[in-house]
């Protein structure tokens, strides 16, 4: 009888120890997995941001369409001024202006400025072209797309174009215990990751920065 009680107590102790161990390790595993998924998602949001900046440089606005943005990255190009030659230091010293020194050096043929066009995809996605098509999808979400929108906001009387791309934690952390995600979301201004804003001009900052 005593031996049976001893065995039961041993099993209870082992069971309680396991439960305690799991309760300690569960948030640690959650934090590790969250950090891993966040890193991948943030990189994708950075790609969206860079693509939007190039798009606005070309068209003077942002786009709320991933189809449009993807096509632009695949097929668009940007002008780049190629500098040939060096502005003499004495020109800069005597004229006290880099701009004036450059104009003089151009006029004298000492330097040249040639505009060439470079494909957007080679600028942003060199050696990782497959990432262009996957840019719209939230990693680990099972194929859900980022929310993408544009707006105009008033900044000190000036109308400014803005954009926002975002993903909810429930999509980024898909497959993880929902209660842990609920706990993680508690108190956050936005329960996920986003870049830019539809309500203010924030220089396209990410909420992780």
C-alpha positions in Angstrom: 0.0 0.0 0.0 2.8 2.4 1.0 4.6 1.5 -2.2 1.5 2.3 -4.3 1.1 5.6 -2.5 4.7 6.4 -3.1 4.4 5.7 -6.8 1.3 7.9 -7.0 3.0 10.7 -5.2 6.0 10.4 -7.5 3.8 10.6 -10.6 1.9 13.6 -9.1 5.2 15.4 -8.4 6.5 14.6 -12.0 3.2 15.8 -13.4 3.2 19.0 -11.4 6.9 19.6 -12.4 6.0 19.1 -16.0 3.1 21.6 -15.8 5.3 24.1 -14.0 8.0 23.6 -16.7 5.5 24.1 -19.5 4.1 27.2 -17.8 7.6 28.7 -17.7 8.6 27.7 -21.2 5.4 28.6 -23.0 5.9 32.4 -22.9 9.6 31.9 -23.7 8.8 29.8 -26.8 6.1 32.3 -27.8 8.5 35.2 -27.6 11.1 33.4 -29.6 8.6 32.4 -32.3 7.1 35.9 -32.3 10.5 37.5 -32.8 11.3 35.1 -35.7 8.0 35.9 -37.5 8.2 39.6 -36.8 11.7 39.8 -38.4 10.5 38.2 -41.6 7.3 40.4 -41.7 9.2 43.6 -41.0 11.5 42.9 -43.9 8.5 42.4 -46.2 7.0 45.7 -45.0 10.3 47.4 -45.7 10.1 46.1 -49.2 6.6 47.5 -49.6 7.8 50.9 -48.2 10.8 51.1 -50.6 8.6 50.2 -53.5 6.0 52.8 -52.6 8.7 55.5 -52.2 10.0 54.7 -55.7 6.4 54.7 -57.0 5.7 58.1 -55.6 9.0 59.5 -57.0 7.8 58.4 -60.4 4.1 59.2 -60.3 3.8 61.8 -57.5 1.5 59.6 -55.4 1.3 56.2 -53.6 -0.8 53.3 -54.8 -3.4 51.2 -52.9 -3.1 48.3 -55.4 -0.6 45.5 -55.0 -1.2 44.6 -58.6 -0.1 48.1 -59.6 2.8 48.2 -57.2 4.1 44.7 -58.3 3.9 45.6 -62.0 5.8 48.8 -61.3 8.6 47.0 -59.5 8.8 44.4 -62.2 8.7 46.6 -65.2 9.4 50.2 -64.0 12.7 52.1 -64.0 14.1 55.2 -62.5 16.5 57.9 -63.8 19.9 58.0 -62.2 22.5 60.7 -62.9 25.9 59.2 -63.5 28.8 61.4 -62.6 31.9 61.3 -64.9 35.0 63.2 -63.7 35.8 65.1 -60.6 35.2 68.8 -59.7 38.6 70.5 -59.1 39.0 71.5 -55.5 40.3 74.9 -56.5 36.9 75.6 -58.3 35.1 74.9 -55.0 37.5 77.0 -53.0 37.4 80.0 -55.3 33.7 80.0 -55.9 32.7 79.1 -52.3 29.9 77.0 -53.8 29.7 73.4 -54.9 26.8 74.1 -57.2 28.7 76.9 -58.9 31.8 74.9 -59.1 29.9 72.0 -60.7 28.3 74.3 -63.3 31.7 75.7 -64.2 33.3 72.3 -64.5 30.4 71.1 -66.7 30.8 74.2 -68.9 34.5 73.6 -69.3 34.0 69.9 -70.0 36.0 68.8 -67.0 33.1 66.7 -65.8 30.0 65.1 -67.4 26.6 64.2 -66.1 24.8 61.5 -67.9 21.2 60.3 -67.0 20.6 56.6 -67.3 17.6 54.5 -66.4 17.9 51.6 -64.0 15.2 48.9 -63.5 13.4 49.2 -60.2 13.7 45.4 -59.6 17.5 45.5 -59.9 17.6 48.4 -57.4 15.3 46.9 -54.7 15.2 43.1 -55.3 18.6 42.2 -56.8 19.1 38.4 -56.7 15.7 37.9 -55.0 13.1 38.5 -57.7 10.8 35.9 -56.3 10.2 38.3 -53.4 8.4 40.7 -55.7 5.4 38.5 -56.2 5.3 37.4 -52.5 5.6 41.1 -51.3 1.8 41.3 -50.9 1.5 38.3 -48.6 1.8 38.3 -44.8 4.4 35.6 -43.9 3.0 32.6 -42.0 -0.6 33.7 -42.5 -1.6 31.0 -45.0 -1.8 33.4 -47.9 -3.5 36.5 -46.5 -2.5 39.8 -48.0 -1.3 42.9 -46.2 -3.9 45.6 -45.8 -2.8 48.4 -48.2 -4.3 51.9 -48.4 -3.6 55.5 -49.3 -5.0 58.8 -48.1 -4.4 62.5 -48.1 -3.8 64.3 -44.8 -3.6 68.0 -43.9 -0.2 68.9 -42.4 -0.1 72.6 -41.4 -2.4 73.5 -44.3 -0.5 71.4 -46.8 -2.2 68.3 -48.3 0.2 65.4 -48.1 -0.1 61.9 -49.7 0.3 59.0 -47.3 0.1 55.2 -47.4 -0.2 52.4 -44.9 0.5 48.7 -45.1 -0.4 46.5 -42.1 -0.8 43.0 -40.8 -2.6 41.9 -37.6 -0.8 39.7 -35.0 -3.5 37.0 -35.4 -2.3 36.6 -39.0 1.4 37.0 -38.4 1.2 34.5 -35.4 -1.3 32.1 -37.1 -1.2 28.7 -35.5 0.0 29.9 -32.1 -2.3 29.7 -29.0 -4.8 32.4 -29.5 -4.9 33.3 -25.8 -1.2 34.1 -25.9 -1.8 36.4 -28.9 -4.7 38.1 -27.0 -2.4 38.6 -24.1 0.3 40.0 -26.4 -2.1 42.4 -28.1 -3.4 43.8 -24.8 -2.7 47.5 -24.5 -1.1 47.9 -27.9 -2.2 50.9 -30.0 -2.2 48.6 -33.0 -2.3 44.8 -32.6 0.2 44.0 -35.3 2.9 45.5 -37.6 2.4 48.4 -39.9 4.4 50.9 -41.9 3.1 54.4 -42.7 -0.2 55.8 -41.5 -3.6 56.8 -43.1 -4.2 59.5 -40.4 -0.9 61.4 -40.2 2.3 62.0 -42.0 4.9 60.0 -40.2 7.6 59.8 -42.9 6.5 56.2 -43.6 7.8 55.0 -40.3 7.1 51.4 -39.1 5.5 50.9 -35.7 8.5 48.7 -34.8 11.0 51.6 -35.2 
